[in-house]
Amino acid sequence: MPIILSRVRRYQLVTLAEEPLRQKIQDRLDQVDVEELVLKQIDAMEKREPDDGQAPPPVTEGNQVVDEIGYDD
């Protein structure tokens, strides 16, 4: 029986804490200017040089990779 009571108590505590936590998180998120963050990230990505030694991503059409080298059968 003590296990059942402890589970019930745990769910009661979670239920009591859920709404205040949700409100605090929402208040913080409301302070974030998402548009500004996105624009900063775009600027940083545009300034970054693609000189990392990696090949460019493959050219795709839909979900299929386009073979840039033509093979004749």
N, C-alpha and C positions, 0 to 999 in steps of 0.2 A: 504493500500500500504506500509506503513512503516514496517509491519511484513515481507513482502516478501523481501524487501530490506535488512532487518537485517538478514534474513536467508541466502540470497545470500552472504552477507558480511561474515557471520560466516563460510560458506563453503569455501570462498576464503581464509580466514585466516587459516583454518584447512589445506587446500591444500598447502599453503605456508609453514606451519610449519611441515608438515608430513615428508618430505624427510630429512631435517636437524635432526629432532628427531630420525628418523630411523637410520641415519648414526651414531649419537652419541651412541645410544643403541648398534649397531653392533660393534662399536669400543670397548666398554666396554666388550661385550661378547667375542670378539676376545682375550682379555687379560686373560680370565678365562681358567685355565687348567682343563678341565672336567675330564680327566683320573685321575689326582691327587686327585680331590675331591671324585671321586667314590672309589678309593683305600683307602682313609682315612675313608670313611664311612663304608666300608667293615671291615677294621681293628677294628673300634669302635664297630661294631655289633658283631664281633667275640669275642672281649674281654668282652662284656657285659654278665653277668651271667643270665641265664633264670630262676632266682629265684624270679619271681615276683608274684608267687602264682596262676598264670593262667594255665589252662590246655593247653597242646600242641595243635596245629591246627589239625583238623581231617585229616585222610589219605584219599586221593582222587585218583580216576582213571578217567581221563577226567574231566567231570563236575559233577560226581556223588560221593557222600561220601561213602566210604567203611565202612560197619558195621563191627566193630571189634568183636562184640559179635554175635555168631551164634545162631539163633533161629530155632528150629525145629517145623514145623507145625503139 
